[in-house]
Amino acid sequence: VNAQPEQSQEDAKDELITCIKTELKIVETKQQSDKATVTLLAEFDSKGMFARKRVKGRNFSYEFGRLSKDVQAELDEAIQSILGKHQ
């Protein structure tokens, strides 16, 4: 008689462990698929300067580092011009 409650506790414990492992696998798979892809757009001689595109799912962004104000202004104009065509 005492063995049955212990067995049901063991069964419940095993079922709980199985559920937790399944959830961990789902989270692990999702983390692997959610990684961003980074593409280098240009190489510069100066240290710290970069231009790259980051894609994650359907979202993307362009990242620039240590570019001159003139280059920033040109990029802003180009982006505004292109986006203006598609509104």
PyMOL Python script that loads the backbone (N, CA, C, O; Angstrom):
from pymol import cmd

cmd.read_pdbstr("""\
ATOM      1  N   VAL A   1       0.839  -1.194   0.000  1.00  0.00           N
ATOM      2  CA  VAL A   1       0.000   0.000   0.000  1.00  0.00           C
ATOM      3  C   VAL A   1       0.878   1.249   0.000  1.00  0.00           C
ATOM      4  O   VAL A   1       0.578   2.212  -0.706  1.00  0.00           O
ATOM      5  N   ASN A   2       1.943   1.246   0.772  1.00  0.00           N
ATOM      6  CA  ASN A   2       2.820   2.412   0.830  1.00  0.00           C
ATOM      7  C   ASN A   2       3.629   2.592  -0.459  1.00  0.00           C
ATOM      8  O   ASN A   2       4.085   3.695  -0.759  1.00  0.00           O
ATOM      9  N   ALA A   3       3.801   1.530  -1.202  1.00  0.00           N
ATOM     10  CA  ALA A   3       4.601   1.611  -2.425  1.00  0.00           C
ATOM     11  C   ALA A   3       3.894   2.407  -3.511  1.00  0.00           C
ATOM     12  O   ALA A   3       4.556   3.072  -4.307  1.00  0.00           O
ATOM     13  N   GLN A   4       2.584   2.357  -3.565  1.00  0.00           N
ATOM     14  CA  GLN A   4       1.856   3.054  -4.628  1.00  0.00           C
ATOM     15  C   GLN A   4       1.998   4.573  -4.550  1.00  0.00           C
ATOM     16  O   GLN A   4       2.268   5.193  -5.578  1.00  0.00           O
ATOM     17  N   PRO A   5       1.831   5.205  -3.385  1.00  0.00           N
ATOM     18  CA  PRO A   5       2.042   6.656  -3.354  1.00  0.00           C
ATOM     19  C   PRO A   5       3.468   7.046  -3.726  1.00  0.00           C
ATOM     20  O   PRO A   5       3.685   8.069  -4.376  1.00  0.00           O
ATOM     21  N   GLU A   6       4.438   6.233  -3.315  1.00  0.00           N
ATOM     22  CA  GLU A   6       5.821   6.530  -3.678  1.00  0.00           C
ATOM     23  C   GLU A   6       6.011   6.422  -5.187  1.00  0.00           C
ATOM     24  O   GLU A   6       6.707   7.239  -5.789  1.00  0.00           O
ATOM     25  N   GLN A   7       5.405   5.433  -5.785  1.00  0.00           N
ATOM     26  CA  GLN A   7       5.517   5.279  -7.234  1.00  0.00           C
ATOM     27  C   GLN A   7       4.857   6.448  -7.954  1.00  0.00           C
ATOM     28  O   GLN A   7       5.390   6.944  -8.947  1.00  0.00           O
ATOM     29  N   SER A   8       3.717   6.888  -7.470  1.00  0.00           N
ATOM     30  CA  SER A   8       3.059   8.007  -8.128  1.00  0.00           C
ATOM     31  C   SER A   8       3.873   9.289  -7.958  1.00  0.00           C
ATOM     32  O   SER A   8       3.884  10.140  -8.847  1.00  0.00           O
ATOM     33  N   GLN A   9       4.551   9.428  -6.824  1.00  0.00           N
ATOM     34  CA  GLN A   9       5.429  10.588  -6.649  1.00  0.00           C
ATOM     35  C   GLN A   9       6.601  10.505  -7.617  1.00  0.00           C
ATOM     36  O   GLN A   9       7.000  11.509  -8.206  1.00  0.00           O
ATOM     37  N   GLU A  10       7.149   9.310  -7.778  1.00  0.00           N
ATOM     38  CA  GLU A  10       8.245   9.123  -8.727  1.00  0.00           C
ATOM     39  C   GLU A  10       7.776   9.401 -10.154  1.00  0.00           C
ATOM     40  O   GLU A  10       8.483  10.032 -10.940  1.00  0.00           O
ATOM     41  N   ASP A  11       6.576   8.922 -10.473  1.00  0.00           N
ATOM     42  CA  ASP A  11       6.025   9.178 -11.805  1.00  0.00           C
ATOM     43  C   ASP A  11       5.821  10.675 -12.030  1.00  0.00           C
ATOM     44  O   ASP A  11       6.132  11.200 -13.099  1.00  0.00           O
ATOM     45  N   ALA A  12       5.295  11.350 -11.012  1.00  0.00           N
ATOM     46  CA  ALA A  12       5.082  12.798 -11.115  1.00  0.00           C
ATOM     47  C   ALA A  12       6.414  13.516 -11.258  1.00  0.00           C
ATOM     48  O   ALA A  12       6.541  14.459 -12.039  1.00  0.00           O
ATOM     49  N   LYS A  13       7.400  13.065 -10.502  1.00  0.00           N
ATOM     50  CA  LYS A  13       8.736  13.664 -10.570  1.00  0.00           C
ATOM     51  C   LYS A  13       9.331  13.477 -11.970  1.00  0.00           C
ATOM     52  O   LYS A  13       9.870  14.417 -12.553  1.00  0.00           O
ATOM     53  N   ASP A  14       9.227  12.253 -12.502  1.00  0.00           N
ATOM     54  CA  ASP A  14       9.748  11.977 -13.843  1.00  0.00           C
ATOM     55  C   ASP A  14       9.039  12.816 -14.904  1.00  0.00           C
ATOM     56  O   ASP A  14       9.669  13.335 -15.826  1.00  0.00           O
ATOM     57  N   GLU A  15       7.741  12.939 -14.762  1.00  0.00           N
ATOM     58  CA  GLU A  15       6.969  13.737 -15.718  1.00  0.00           C
ATOM     59  C   GLU A  15       7.370  15.210 -15.648  1.00  0.00           C
ATOM     60  O   GLU A  15       7.495  15.873 -16.677  1.00  0.00           O
ATOM     61  N   LEU A  16       7.569  15.713 -14.438  1.00  0.00           N
ATOM     62  CA  LEU A  16       7.994  17.102 -14.258  1.00  0.00           C
ATOM     63  C   LEU A  16       9.370  17.329 -14.868  1.00  0.00           C
ATOM     64  O   LEU A  16       9.593  18.331 -15.547  1.00  0.00           O
ATOM     65  N   ILE A  17      10.286  16.410 -14.633  1.00  0.00           N
ATOM     66  CA  ILE A  17      11.635  16.531 -15.197  1.00  0.00           C
ATOM     67  C   ILE A  17      11.578  16.503 -16.722  1.00  0.00           C
ATOM     68  O   ILE A  17      12.282  17.268 -17.381  1.00  0.00           O
ATOM     69  N   THR A  18      10.756  15.636 -17.282  1.00  0.00           N
ATOM     70  CA  THR A  18      10.602  15.558 -18.735  1.00  0.00           C
ATOM     71  C   THR A  18      10.072  16.872 -19.302  1.00  0.00           C
ATOM     72  O   THR A  18      10.553  17.349 -20.329  1.00  0.00           O
ATOM     73  N   CYS A  19       9.082  17.453 -18.629  1.00  0.00           N
ATOM     74  CA  CYS A  19       8.518  18.733 -19.083  1.00  0.00           C
ATOM     75  C   CYS A  19       9.560  19.842 -19.036  1.00  0.00           C
ATOM     76  O   CYS A  19       9.662  20.646 -19.963  1.00  0.00           O
ATOM     77  N   ILE A  20      10.328  19.884 -17.963  1.00  0.00           N
ATOM     78  CA  ILE A  20      11.367  20.918 -17.822  1.00  0.00           C
ATOM     79  C   ILE A  20      12.414  20.754 -18.919  1.00  0.00           C
ATOM     80  O   ILE A  20      12.820  21.738 -19.537  1.00  0.00           O
ATOM     81  N   LYS A  21      12.852  19.530 -19.165  1.00  0.00           N
ATOM     82  CA  LYS A  21      13.847  19.297 -20.217  1.00  0.00           C
ATOM     83  C   LYS A  21      13.313  19.718 -21.586  1.00  0.00           C
ATOM     84  O   LYS A  21      14.043  20.299 -22.389  1.00  0.00           O
ATOM     85  N   THR A  22      12.053  19.427 -21.845  1.00  0.00           N
ATOM     86  CA  THR A  22      11.436  19.815 -23.116  1.00  0.00           C
ATOM     87  C   THR A  22      11.422  21.330 -23.265  1.00  0.00           C
ATOM     88  O   THR A  22      11.757  21.851 -24.329  1.00  0.00           O
ATOM     89  N   GLU A  23      11.039  22.039 -22.212  1.00  0.00           N
ATOM     90  CA  GLU A  23      11.009  23.505 -22.256  1.00  0.00           C
ATOM     91  C   GLU A  23      12.405  24.074 -22.453  1.00  0.00           C
ATOM     92  O   GLU A  23      12.581  25.039 -23.197  1.00  0.00           O
ATOM     93  N   LEU A  24      13.397  23.489 -21.795  1.00  0.00           N
ATOM     94  CA  LEU A  24      14.772  23.961 -21.952  1.00  0.00           C
ATOM     95  C   LEU A  24      15.250  23.774 -23.387  1.00  0.00           C
ATOM     96  O   LEU A  24      15.958  24.630 -23.918  1.00  0.00           O
ATOM     97  N   LYS A  25      14.873  22.667 -24.019  1.00  0.00           N
ATOM     98  CA  LYS A  25      15.252  22.442 -25.415  1.00  0.00           C
ATOM     99  C   LYS A  25      14.604  23.474 -26.327  1.00  0.00           C
ATOM    100  O   LYS A  25      15.237  23.949 -27.269  1.00  0.00           O
ATOM    101  N   ILE A  26      13.347  23.827 -26.057  1.00  0.00           N
ATOM    102  CA  ILE A  26      12.647  24.836 -26.858  1.00  0.00           C
ATOM    103  C   ILE A  26      13.347  26.181 -26.727  1.00  0.00           C
ATOM    104  O   ILE A  26      13.577  26.863 -27.726  1.00  0.00           O
ATOM    105  N   VAL A  27      13.686  26.564 -25.507  1.00  0.00           N
ATOM    106  CA  VAL A  27      14.369  27.841 -25.274  1.00  0.00           C
ATOM    107  C   VAL A  27      15.734  27.832 -25.936  1.00  0.00           C
ATOM    108  O   VAL A  27      16.128  28.826 -26.546  1.00  0.00           O
ATOM    109  N   GLU A  28      16.461  26.731 -25.827  1.00  0.00           N
ATOM    110  CA  GLU A  28      17.787  26.626 -26.429  1.00  0.00           C
ATOM    111  C   GLU A  28      17.703  26.759 -27.945  1.00  0.00           C
ATOM    112  O   GLU A  28      18.521  27.454 -28.548  1.00  0.00           O
ATOM    113  N   THR A  29      16.743  26.112 -28.561  1.00  0.00           N
ATOM    114  CA  THR A  29      16.552  26.202 -30.008  1.00  0.00           C
ATOM    115  C   THR A  29      16.216  27.624 -30.416  1.00  0.00           C
ATOM    116  O   THR A  29      16.733  28.122 -31.416  1.00  0.00           O
ATOM    117  N   LYS A  30      15.353  28.283 -29.650  1.00  0.00           N
ATOM    118  CA  LYS A  30      14.968  29.655 -29.960  1.00  0.00           C
ATOM    119  C   LYS A  30      16.168  30.585 -29.846  1.00  0.00           C
ATOM    120  O   LYS A  30      16.332  31.476 -30.680  1.00  0.00           O
ATOM    121  N   GLN A  31      17.009  30.400 -28.832  1.00  0.00           N
ATOM    122  CA  GLN A  31      18.185  31.245 -28.671  1.00  0.00           C
ATOM    123  C   GLN A  31      19.127  31.081 -29.851  1.00  0.00           C
ATOM    124  O   GLN A  31      19.708  32.061 -30.318  1.00  0.00           O
ATOM    125  N   GLN A  32      19.285  29.867 -30.335  1.00  0.00           N
ATOM    126  CA  GLN A  32      20.168  29.635 -31.469  1.00  0.00           C
ATOM    127  C   GLN A  32      19.632  30.295 -32.730  1.00  0.00           C
ATOM    128  O   GLN A  32      20.414  30.826 -33.519  1.00  0.00           O
ATOM    129  N   SER A  33      18.332  30.277 -32.939  1.00  0.00           N
ATOM    130  CA  SER A  33      17.767  30.834 -34.159  1.00  0.00           C
ATOM    131  C   SER A  33      17.627  32.353 -34.108  1.00  0.00           C
ATOM    132  O   SER A  33      17.432  32.983 -35.147  1.00  0.00           O
ATOM    133  N   ASP A  34      17.723  32.950 -32.927  1.00  0.00           N
ATOM    134  CA  ASP A  34      17.545  34.389 -32.795  1.00  0.00           C
ATOM    135  C   ASP A  34      18.849  35.177 -32.921  1.00  0.00           C
ATOM    136  O   ASP A  34      18.858  36.383 -32.674  1.00  0.00           O
ATOM    137  N   LYS A  35      19.927  34.537 -33.292  1.00  0.00           N
ATOM    138  CA  LYS A  35      21.197  35.242 -33.407  1.00  0.00           C
ATOM    139  C   LYS A  35      21.175  36.167 -34.619  1.00  0.00           C
ATOM    140  O   LYS A  35      20.619  35.837 -35.666  1.00  0.00           O
ATOM    141  N   ALA A  36      21.784  37.315 -34.452  1.00  0.00           N
ATOM    142  CA  ALA A  36      21.846  38.293 -35.535  1.00  0.00           C
ATOM    143  C   ALA A  36      22.988  37.946 -36.490  1.00  0.00           C
ATOM    144  O   ALA A  36      24.015  37.397 -36.089  1.00  0.00           O
ATOM    145  N   THR A  37      22.781  38.280 -37.756  1.00  0.00           N
ATOM    146  CA  THR A  37      23.812  38.120 -38.772  1.00  0.00           C
ATOM    147  C   THR A  37      24.395  39.494 -39.057  1.00  0.00           C
ATOM    148  O   THR A  37      23.662  40.429 -39.380  1.00  0.00           O
ATOM    149  N   VAL A  38      25.707  39.619 -38.940  1.00  0.00           N
ATOM    150  CA  VAL A  38      26.375  40.903 -39.150  1.00  0.00           C
ATOM    151  C   VAL A  38      27.208  40.821 -40.424  1.00  0.00           C
ATOM    152  O   VAL A  38      28.004  39.901 -40.609  1.00  0.00           O
ATOM    153  N   THR A  39      27.002  41.818 -41.305  1.00  0.00           N
ATOM    154  CA  THR A  39      27.739  41.894 -42.564  1.00  0.00           C
ATOM    155  C   THR A  39      28.570  43.164 -42.573  1.00  0.00           C
ATOM    156  O   THR A  39      28.051  44.253 -42.331  1.00  0.00           O
ATOM    157  N   LEU A  40      29.840  43.029 -42.847  1.00  0.00           N
ATOM    158  CA  LEU A  40      30.731  44.183 -42.940  1.00  0.00           C
ATOM    159  C   LEU A  40      30.464  44.905 -44.255  1.00  0.00           C
ATOM    160  O   LEU A  40      30.499  44.288 -45.320  1.00  0.00           O
ATOM    161  N   LEU A  41      30.196  46.212 -44.187  1.00  0.00           N
ATOM    162  CA  LEU A  41      29.891  46.992 -45.389  1.00  0.00           C
ATOM    163  C   LEU A  41      31.119  47.682 -45.967  1.00  0.00           C
ATOM    164  O   LEU A  41      31.198  47.901 -47.175  1.00  0.00           O
ATOM    165  N   ALA A  42      32.074  48.023 -45.112  1.00  0.00           N
ATOM    166  CA  ALA A  42      33.284  48.701 -45.576  1.00  0.00           C
ATOM    167  C   ALA A  42      34.399  48.482 -44.567  1.00  0.00           C
ATOM    168  O   ALA A  42      34.153  48.281 -43.378  1.00  0.00           O
ATOM    169  N   GLU A  43      35.638  48.523 -45.067  1.00  0.00           N
ATOM    170  CA  GLU A  43      36.806  48.428 -44.199  1.00  0.00           C
ATOM    171  C   GLU A  43      37.539  49.760 -44.238  1.00  0.00           C
ATOM    172  O   GLU A  43      37.695  50.367 -45.297  1.00  0.00           O
ATOM    173  N   PHE A  44      37.981  50.199 -43.081  1.00  0.00           N
ATOM    174  CA  PHE A  44      38.680  51.473 -42.964  1.00  0.00           C
ATOM    175  C   PHE A  44      40.065  51.236 -42.376  1.00  0.00           C
ATOM    176  O   PHE A  44      40.286  50.275 -41.640  1.00  0.00           O
ATOM    177  N   ASP A  45      40.998  52.132 -42.716  1.00  0.00           N
ATOM    178  CA  ASP A  45      42.354  52.028 -42.170  1.00  0.00           C
ATOM    179  C   ASP A  45      42.393  52.459 -40.713  1.00  0.00           C
ATOM    180  O   ASP A  45      43.171  51.924 -39.923  1.00  0.00           O
ATOM    181  N   SER A  46      41.564  53.415 -40.361  1.00  0.00           N
ATOM    182  CA  SER A  46      41.566  53.968 -39.012  1.00  0.00           C
ATOM    183  C   SER A  46      40.921  52.993 -38.022  1.00  0.00           C
ATOM    184  O   SER A  46      39.895  52.379 -38.317  1.00  0.00           O
ATOM    185  N   LYS A  47      41.529  52.864 -36.867  1.00  0.00           N
ATOM    186  CA  LYS A  47      41.018  51.965 -35.830  1.00  0.00           C
ATOM    187  C   LYS A  47      39.701  52.507 -35.273  1.00  0.00           C
ATOM    188  O   LYS A  47      39.579  53.702 -35.004  1.00  0.00           O
ATOM    189  N   GLY A  48      38.739  51.639 -35.106  1.00  0.00           N
ATOM    190  CA  GLY A  48      37.462  52.035 -34.517  1.00  0.00           C
ATOM    191  C   GLY A  48      36.418  52.470 -35.525  1.00  0.00           C
ATOM    192  O   GLY A  48      35.249  52.627 -35.171  1.00  0.00           O
ATOM    193  N   MET A  49      36.810  52.668 -36.766  1.00  0.00           N
ATOM    194  CA  MET A  49      35.836  53.041 -37.797  1.00  0.00           C
ATOM    195  C   MET A  49      35.245  51.768 -38.390  1.00  0.00           C
ATOM    196  O   MET A  49      35.966  50.818 -38.694  1.00  0.00           O
ATOM    197  N   PHE A  50      33.926  51.762 -38.552  1.00  0.00           N
ATOM    198  CA  PHE A  50      33.287  50.591 -39.131  1.00  0.00           C
ATOM    199  C   PHE A  50      31.966  50.969 -39.766  1.00  0.00           C
ATOM    200  O   PHE A  50      31.373  52.001 -39.451  1.00  0.00           O
ATOM    201  N   ALA A  51      31.522  50.120 -40.658  1.00  0.00           N
ATOM    202  CA  ALA A  51      30.199  50.227 -41.279  1.00  0.00           C
ATOM    203  C   ALA A  51      29.719  48.797 -41.460  1.00  0.00           C
ATOM    204  O   ALA A  51      30.364  47.996 -42.138  1.00  0.00           O
ATOM    205  N   ARG A  52      28.584  48.483 -40.850  1.00  0.00           N
ATOM    206  CA  ARG A  52      28.085  47.115 -40.932  1.00  0.00           C
ATOM    207  C   ARG A  52      26.569  47.084 -40.903  1.00  0.00           C
ATOM    208  O   ARG A  52      25.913  48.037 -40.481  1.00  0.00           O
ATOM    209  N   LYS A  53      26.038  45.980 -41.357  1.00  0.00           N
ATOM    210  CA  LYS A  53      24.595  45.768 -41.360  1.00  0.00           C
ATOM    211  C   LYS A  53      24.307  44.566 -40.464  1.00  0.00           C
ATOM    212  O   LYS A  53      24.953  43.525 -40.580  1.00  0.00           O
ATOM    213  N   ARG A  54      23.337  44.720 -39.576  1.00  0.00           N
ATOM    214  CA  ARG A  54      22.949  43.659 -38.647  1.00  0.00           C
ATOM    215  C   ARG A  54      21.519  43.236 -38.973  1.00  0.00           C
ATOM    216  O   ARG A  54      20.613  44.069 -38.993  1.00  0.00           O
ATOM    217  N   VAL A  55      21.315  41.939 -39.228  1.00  0.00           N
ATOM    218  CA  VAL A  55      19.994  41.397 -39.557  1.00  0.00           C
ATOM    219  C   VAL A  55      19.620  40.361 -38.507  1.00  0.00           C
ATOM    220  O   VAL A  55      20.391  39.452 -38.200  1.00  0.00           O
ATOM    221  N   LYS A  56      18.415  40.523 -37.963  1.00  0.00           N
ATOM    222  CA  LYS A  56      17.894  39.575 -36.978  1.00  0.00           C
ATOM    223  C   LYS A  56      16.423  39.354 -37.301  1.00  0.00           C
ATOM    224  O   LYS A  56      15.572  40.195 -37.009  1.00  0.00           O
ATOM    225  N   GLY A  57      16.142  38.210 -37.906  1.00  0.00           N
ATOM    226  CA  GLY A  57      14.764  37.943 -38.321  1.00  0.00           C
ATOM    227  C   GLY A  57      14.362  38.892 -39.431  1.00  0.00           C
ATOM    228  O   GLY A  57      15.051  39.000 -40.445  1.00  0.00           O
ATOM    229  N   ARG A  58      13.232  39.589 -39.240  1.00  0.00           N
ATOM    230  CA  ARG A  58      12.767  40.555 -40.238  1.00  0.00           C
ATOM    231  C   ARG A  58      13.258  41.963 -39.938  1.00  0.00           C
ATOM    232  O   ARG A  58      12.974  42.890 -40.696  1.00  0.00           O
ATOM    233  N   ASN A  59      13.984  42.136 -38.853  1.00  0.00           N
ATOM    234  CA  ASN A  59      14.508  43.451 -38.475  1.00  0.00           C
ATOM    235  C   ASN A  59      15.960  43.582 -38.924  1.00  0.00           C
ATOM    236  O   ASN A  59      16.712  42.608 -38.945  1.00  0.00           O
ATOM    237  N   PHE A  60      16.331  44.797 -39.279  1.00  0.00           N
ATOM    238  CA  PHE A  60      17.719  45.038 -39.646  1.00  0.00           C
ATOM    239  C   PHE A  60      18.115  46.443 -39.221  1.00  0.00           C
ATOM    240  O   PHE A  60      17.269  47.316 -39.028  1.00  0.00           O
ATOM    241  N   SER A  61      19.415  46.641 -39.079  1.00  0.00           N
ATOM    242  CA  SER A  61      19.920  47.971 -38.743  1.00  0.00           C
ATOM    243  C   SER A  61      21.294  48.142 -39.378  1.00  0.00           C
ATOM    244  O   SER A  61      22.026  47.180 -39.614  1.00  0.00           O
ATOM    245  N   TYR A  62      21.610  49.393 -39.642  1.00  0.00           N
ATOM    246  CA  TYR A  62      22.929  49.738 -40.139  1.00  0.00           C
ATOM    247  C   TYR A  62      23.675  50.398 -39.000  1.00  0.00           C
ATOM    248  O   TYR A  62      23.122  51.243 -38.297  1.00  0.00           O
ATOM    249  N   GLU A  63      24.932  50.015 -38.814  1.00  0.00           N
ATOM    250  CA  GLU A  63      25.732  50.547 -37.717  1.00  0.00           C
ATOM    251  C   GLU A  63      26.998  51.169 -38.280  1.00  0.00           C
ATOM    252  O   GLU A  63      27.676  50.593 -39.130  1.00  0.00           O
ATOM    253  N   PHE A  64      27.295  52.357 -37.784  1.00  0.00           N
ATOM    254  CA  PHE A  64      28.482  53.072 -38.221  1.00  0.00           C
ATOM    255  C   PHE A  64      29.229  53.555 -36.991  1.00  0.00           C
ATOM    256  O   PHE A  64      28.620  53.942 -35.994  1.00  0.00           O
ATOM    257  N   GLY A  65      30.539  53.529 -37.068  1.00  0.00           N
ATOM    258  CA  GLY A  65      31.333  54.000 -35.945  1.00  0.00           C
ATOM    259  C   GLY A  65      32.438  54.925 -36.390  1.00  0.00           C
ATOM    260  O   GLY A  65      33.178  54.639 -37.330  1.00  0.00           O
ATOM    261  N   ARG A  66      32.534  56.045 -35.692  1.00  0.00           N
ATOM    262  CA  ARG A  66      33.611  57.023 -35.864  1.00  0.00           C
ATOM    263  C   ARG A  66      33.730  57.569 -37.288  1.00  0.00           C
ATOM    264  O   ARG A  66      34.835  57.807 -37.774  1.00  0.00           O
ATOM    265  N   LEU A  67      32.596  57.764 -37.949  1.00  0.00           N
ATOM    266  CA  LEU A  67      32.614  58.379 -39.276  1.00  0.00           C
ATOM    267  C   LEU A  67      32.536  59.892 -39.120  1.00  0.00           C
ATOM    268  O   LEU A  67      31.995  60.394 -38.134  1.00  0.00           O
ATOM    269  N   SER A  68      33.072  60.608 -40.085  1.00  0.00           N
ATOM    270  CA  SER A  68      33.083  62.072 -40.011  1.00  0.00           C
ATOM    271  C   SER A  68      31.665  62.630 -40.110  1.00  0.00           C
ATOM    272  O   SER A  68      30.746  61.951 -40.568  1.00  0.00           O
ATOM    273  N   LYS A  69      31.505  63.870 -39.674  1.00  0.00           N
ATOM    274  CA  LYS A  69      30.198  64.540 -39.740  1.00  0.00           C
ATOM    275  C   LYS A  69      29.714  64.645 -41.183  1.00  0.00           C
ATOM    276  O   LYS A  69      28.518  64.525 -41.448  1.00  0.00           O
ATOM    277  N   ASP A  70      30.642  64.868 -42.118  1.00  0.00           N
ATOM    278  CA  ASP A  70      30.273  64.968 -43.532  1.00  0.00           C
ATOM    279  C   ASP A  70      29.688  63.650 -44.045  1.00  0.00           C
ATOM    280  O   ASP A  70      28.674  63.643 -44.743  1.00  0.00           O
ATOM    281  N   VAL A  71      30.328  62.551 -43.698  1.00  0.00           N
ATOM    282  CA  VAL A  71      29.832  61.240 -44.124  1.00  0.00           C
ATOM    283  C   VAL A  71      28.482  60.966 -43.475  1.00  0.00           C
ATOM    284  O   VAL A  71      27.580  60.431 -44.120  1.00  0.00           O
ATOM    285  N   GLN A  72      28.338  61.327 -42.209  1.00  0.00           N
ATOM    286  CA  GLN A  72      27.056  61.153 -41.512  1.00  0.00           C
ATOM    287  C   GLN A  72      25.952  61.929 -42.219  1.00  0.00           C
ATOM    288  O   GLN A  72      24.849  61.417 -42.410  1.00  0.00           O
ATOM    289  N   ALA A  73      26.252  63.158 -42.603  1.00  0.00           N
ATOM    290  CA  ALA A  73      25.262  63.990 -43.286  1.00  0.00           C
ATOM    291  C   ALA A  73      24.871  63.373 -44.631  1.00  0.00           C
ATOM    292  O   ALA A  73      23.692  63.360 -44.988  1.00  0.00           O
ATOM    293  N   GLU A  74      25.853  62.864 -45.376  1.00  0.00           N
ATOM    294  CA  GLU A  74      25.554  62.219 -46.657  1.00  0.00           C
ATOM    295  C   GLU A  74      24.695  60.969 -46.466  1.00  0.00           C
ATOM    296  O   GLU A  74      23.765  60.727 -47.234  1.00  0.00           O
ATOM    297  N   LEU A  75      25.007  60.189 -45.453  1.00  0.00           N
ATOM    298  CA  LEU A  75      24.210  58.991 -45.168  1.00  0.00           C
ATOM    299  C   LEU A  75      22.780  59.369 -44.798  1.00  0.00           C
ATOM    300  O   LEU A  75      21.830  58.732 -45.251  1.00  0.00           O
ATOM    301  N   ASP A  76      22.628  60.406 -43.973  1.00  0.00           N
ATOM    302  CA  ASP A  76      21.291  60.868 -43.583  1.00  0.00           C
ATOM    303  C   ASP A  76      20.481  61.296 -44.808  1.00  0.00           C
ATOM    304  O   ASP A  76      19.307  60.947 -44.936  1.00  0.00           O
ATOM    305  N   GLU A  77      21.112  62.050 -45.701  1.00  0.00           N
ATOM    306  CA  GLU A  77      20.425  62.500 -46.914  1.00  0.00           C
ATOM    307  C   GLU A  77      20.011  61.311 -47.783  1.00  0.00           C
ATOM    308  O   GLU A  77      18.889  61.268 -48.288  1.00  0.00           O
ATOM    309  N   ALA A  78      20.912  60.355 -47.954  1.00  0.00           N
ATOM    310  CA  ALA A  78      20.614  59.189 -48.789  1.00  0.00           C
ATOM    311  C   ALA A  78      19.463  58.377 -48.198  1.00  0.00           C
ATOM    312  O   ALA A  78      18.576  57.932 -48.926  1.00  0.00           O
ATOM    313  N   ILE A  79      19.476  58.188 -46.901  1.00  0.00           N
ATOM    314  CA  ILE A  79      18.409  57.426 -46.239  1.00  0.00           C
ATOM    315  C   ILE A  79      17.078  58.149 -46.374  1.00  0.00           C
ATOM    316  O   ILE A  79      16.065  57.530 -46.701  1.00  0.00           O
ATOM    317  N   GLN A  80      17.071  59.457 -46.123  1.00  0.00           N
ATOM    318  CA  GLN A  80      15.835  60.236 -46.242  1.00  0.00           C
ATOM    319  C   GLN A  80      15.295  60.192 -47.667  1.00  0.00           C
ATOM    320  O   GLN A  80      14.088  60.070 -47.874  1.00  0.00           O
ATOM    321  N   SER A  81      16.179  60.288 -48.638  1.00  0.00           N
ATOM    322  CA  SER A  81      15.767  60.255 -50.041  1.00  0.00           C
ATOM    323  C   SER A  81      15.123  58.910 -50.396  1.00  0.00           C
ATOM    324  O   SER A  81      14.060  58.867 -51.016  1.00  0.00           O
ATOM    325  N   ILE A  82      15.762  57.840 -50.007  1.00  0.00           N
ATOM    326  CA  ILE A  82      15.242  56.501 -50.322  1.00  0.00           C
ATOM    327  C   ILE A  82      13.928  56.244 -49.605  1.00  0.00           C
ATOM    328  O   ILE A  82      12.984  55.736 -50.210  1.00  0.00           O
ATOM    329  N   LEU A  83      13.852  56.585 -48.335  1.00  0.00           N
ATOM    330  CA  LEU A  83      12.616  56.364 -47.582  1.00  0.00           C
ATOM    331  C   LEU A  83      11.483  57.246 -48.097  1.00  0.00           C
ATOM    332  O   LEU A  83      10.319  56.847 -48.061  1.00  0.00           O
ATOM    333  N   GLY A  84      11.816  58.436 -48.572  1.00  0.00           N
ATOM    334  CA  GLY A  84      10.809  59.324 -49.134  1.00  0.00           C
ATOM    335  C   GLY A  84      10.145  58.738 -50.370  1.00  0.00           C
ATOM    336  O   GLY A  84       8.968  58.995 -50.622  1.00  0.00           O
ATOM    337  N   LYS A  85      10.881  57.962 -51.136  1.00  0.00           N
ATOM    338  CA  LYS A  85      10.340  57.323 -52.338  1.00  0.00           C
ATOM    339  C   LYS A  85       9.346  56.215 -52.003  1.00  0.00           C
ATOM    340  O   LYS A  85       8.505  55.871 -52.834  1.00  0.00           O
ATOM    341  N   HIS A  86       9.429  55.662 -50.821  1.00  0.00           N
ATOM    342  CA  HIS A  86       8.628  54.484 -50.468  1.00  0.00           C
ATOM    343  C   HIS A  86       7.556  54.763 -49.422  1.00  0.00           C
ATOM    344  O   HIS A  86       7.083  53.842 -48.757  1.00  0.00           O
ATOM    345  N   GLN A  87       7.174  56.010 -49.274  1.00  0.00           N
ATOM    346  CA  GLN A  87       6.125  56.338 -48.290  1.00  0.00           C
ATOM    347  C   GLN A  87       4.777  56.375 -48.934  1.00  0.00           C
ATOM    348  O   GLN A  87       3.778  56.634 -48.262  1.00  0.00           O
TER     349      GLN A  87
END
""", "prot")
cmd.dss("prot")
cmd.show_as("cartoon", "prot")
cmd.util.cbc("prot")
cmd.orient("prot")
